[in-house]
Amino acid sequence: MKLANKKIAVLLEEGFEDLEFWVTVMRLREEGAEVTILGLKAGKTVHGKVALPATSDKAYADVKPDDFDGLVVPGGWAPDKMRRYDEVKDFVRGMYEQGKIIGLICHAGLVGISAGIIPQGSRTTGSLGIKDDLVNAGAVFVDEPAFRDGQLVWGRVVADIPDFCRELVKALATE
């Protein structure tokens, strides 16, 4: 198992992209990672875009970057909601400042933009719906399924989840 002894946080909010959340969580657990689901409140159940439920283990405000080795932000409509919470932006920024791997897929780049972790000129991808947002934040949008740029692992859309998970596991295993 490539991720044994790794602690990974996954952000959760109403309207998450079901497959980007669940497949990634299952893949990380399959590799031996201890996955903690973070939401607005501990024990709160929310629903994805196609109504699959997920329940947070802990609240965003109750954790700190030191608690984890990596972070995943799934896409869907949830990133546009999560980016409004100071505790999410502070946590994501803290993870980035500590040099930890952060996986962003689909619309998750919105959280990265609001947290201020997208370096000028860096390569990014995601849903075409956020291309302008990433470019306006100073990034270069690349139409590729998945890749790593520094400590950020990028995935484009649901169809690219296998590529995203491969890149994410590889990045987390080497850090």
C-alpha positions as CSV (number, residue, x, y, z in Angstrom):
1,M,0.0,0.0,0.0
2,K,1.6,3.2,-1.2
3,L,-0.1,5.5,1.3
4,A,0.2,3.6,4.5
5,N,0.6,6.0,7.4
6,K,-0.5,9.0,5.3
7,K,-3.3,11.2,6.7
8,I,-5.3,12.9,4.0
9,A,-8.1,15.5,4.4
10,V,-10.9,15.7,1.9
11,L,-13.2,18.8,1.9
12,L,-16.9,18.3,1.7
13,E,-19.9,20.6,1.2
14,E,-23.4,20.4,-0.3
15,G,-23.4,19.9,-4.1
16,F,-20.0,18.0,-4.3
17,E,-19.4,16.1,-7.5
18,D,-20.3,12.6,-6.3
19,L,-17.7,10.6,-8.3
20,E,-14.9,13.0,-7.8
21,F,-15.4,12.7,-4.1
22,W,-16.3,9.0,-3.6
23,V,-13.9,7.5,-6.1
24,T,-11.0,9.6,-4.9
25,V,-11.8,8.8,-1.2
26,M,-12.0,5.1,-2.0
27,R,-8.8,5.1,-4.0
28,L,-6.9,6.8,-1.2
29,R,-8.2,4.3,1.3
30,E,-7.4,1.4,-1.0
31,E,-3.7,2.6,-0.9
32,G,-3.8,2.6,2.9
33,A,-4.3,6.3,3.6
34,E,-6.3,7.5,6.7
35,V,-8.9,9.8,5.1
36,T,-10.7,12.4,7.2
37,I,-13.7,14.1,5.7
38,L,-13.9,17.8,6.7
39,G,-17.2,19.8,6.5
40,L,-18.8,22.9,8.0
41,K,-19.8,20.8,11.1
42,A,-18.6,17.4,12.3
43,G,-21.2,14.7,11.7
44,K,-23.1,16.8,9.1
45,T,-24.5,14.8,6.1
46,V,-24.6,16.6,2.8
47,H,-25.5,15.4,-0.7
48,G,-23.7,15.4,-4.0
49,K,-25.0,16.7,-7.3
50,V,-26.7,13.3,-7.9
51,A,-27.8,13.0,-4.3
52,L,-25.2,10.5,-2.9
53,P,-24.8,11.4,0.8
54,A,-21.5,11.9,2.6
55,T,-20.9,12.8,6.2
56,S,-18.1,14.9,7.6
57,D,-15.8,13.4,10.3
58,K,-14.6,16.8,11.6
59,A,-15.3,20.5,11.1
60,Y,-13.0,22.7,9.0
61,A,-12.4,24.9,12.1
62,D,-11.4,21.9,14.3
63,V,-8.3,20.8,12.4
64,K,-5.0,22.3,11.5
65,P,-2.6,21.7,8.6
66,D,-0.2,19.9,10.9
67,D,-2.8,17.1,11.3
68,F,-2.5,16.0,7.6
69,D,0.0,15.0,4.9
70,G,-2.2,16.0,2.0
71,L,-5.5,17.5,1.0
72,V,-8.1,16.9,-1.8
73,V,-10.8,19.3,-2.9
74,P,-13.4,17.6,-5.1
75,G,-15.3,19.6,-7.7
76,G,-19.0,20.1,-8.3
77,W,-20.9,23.1,-7.0
78,A,-19.3,22.7,-3.6
79,P,-16.1,24.6,-4.2
80,D,-18.0,27.8,-4.9
81,K,-19.6,27.4,-1.5
82,M,-16.4,26.3,0.4
83,R,-14.4,29.3,-0.9
84,R,-16.7,31.6,1.1
85,Y,-15.6,30.1,4.5
86,D,-12.5,31.7,6.0
87,E,-11.7,28.5,7.9
88,V,-11.5,26.6,4.5
89,K,-9.3,29.3,2.9
90,D,-7.0,29.4,6.0
91,F,-6.7,25.6,6.1
92,V,-6.0,25.3,2.4
93,R,-3.5,28.1,2.5
94,G,-1.8,26.6,5.6
95,M,-1.5,23.2,3.8
96,Y,0.1,25.0,0.9
97,E,2.5,27.0,3.0
98,Q,3.7,23.8,4.7
99,G,4.5,22.3,1.3
100,K,1.9,19.6,1.4
101,I,0.3,18.0,-1.7
102,I,-3.1,19.4,-2.6
103,G,-5.3,17.7,-5.2
104,L,-7.8,19.9,-7.1
105,I,-10.2,18.5,-9.6
106,C,-12.9,20.1,-11.8
107,H,-14.2,23.3,-10.0
108,A,-11.9,22.9,-7.1
109,G,-9.5,25.5,-8.5
110,L,-12.0,28.0,-7.2
111,V,-11.0,27.2,-3.7
112,G,-7.3,27.4,-4.7
113,I,-7.9,30.9,-6.2
114,S,-9.7,32.2,-3.1
115,A,-7.1,30.7,-0.8
116,G,-4.4,32.5,-2.8
117,I,-2.4,29.3,-3.6
118,I,-2.3,29.4,-7.4
119,P,1.2,30.7,-8.3
120,Q,1.5,33.2,-11.2
121,G,2.3,31.3,-14.4
122,S,1.6,27.9,-13.0
123,R,0.0,25.2,-15.0
124,T,-3.6,24.4,-14.0
125,T,-6.6,22.6,-15.4
126,G,-10.2,21.9,-14.4
127,S,-13.7,22.3,-15.8
128,L,-13.9,24.7,-18.7
129,G,-16.3,26.5,-16.5
130,I,-13.5,27.9,-14.4
131,K,-10.9,28.4,-17.1
132,D,-11.4,32.2,-17.1
133,D,-11.1,32.3,-13.3
134,L,-7.8,30.4,-13.3
135,V,-6.4,32.6,-16.2
136,N,-7.6,35.8,-14.4
137,A,-5.8,34.5,-11.3
138,G,-2.5,34.5,-13.3
139,A,-2.3,30.7,-14.1
140,V,-1.9,29.0,-17.5
141,F,-4.9,26.8,-18.3
142,V,-3.8,23.4,-19.8
143,D,-6.4,21.1,-21.4
144,E,-5.0,17.8,-20.1
145,P,-6.7,15.1,-18.0
146,A,-4.4,15.4,-14.9
147,F,-0.9,16.4,-13.9
148,R,1.2,17.7,-11.1
149,D,2.6,21.2,-11.0
150,G,4.7,21.7,-7.9
151,Q,2.7,20.6,-4.9
152,L,-0.6,20.9,-6.7
153,V,-2.2,18.0,-8.4
154,W,-4.8,18.9,-11.0
155,G,-7.6,17.0,-12.6
156,R,-10.0,18.2,-15.3
157,V,-13.4,16.5,-15.0
158,V,-15.2,13.3,-14.0
159,A,-14.0,11.3,-17.0
160,D,-10.4,12.0,-15.9
161,I,-10.8,10.7,-12.3
162,P,-8.5,7.6,-13.0
163,D,-5.7,9.9,-14.3
164,F,-6.2,12.3,-11.4
165,C,-6.1,9.5,-8.8
166,R,-2.9,8.1,-10.3
167,E,-1.2,11.5,-10.2
168,L,-2.5,12.1,-6.7
169,V,-1.3,8.8,-5.3
170,K,2.1,9.1,-6.9
171,A,2.5,12.7,-5.5
172,L,1.4,11.7,-2.0
173,A,3.6,8.6,-2.0
174,T,6.7,10.6,-2.9
175,E,6.3,13.4,-0.3
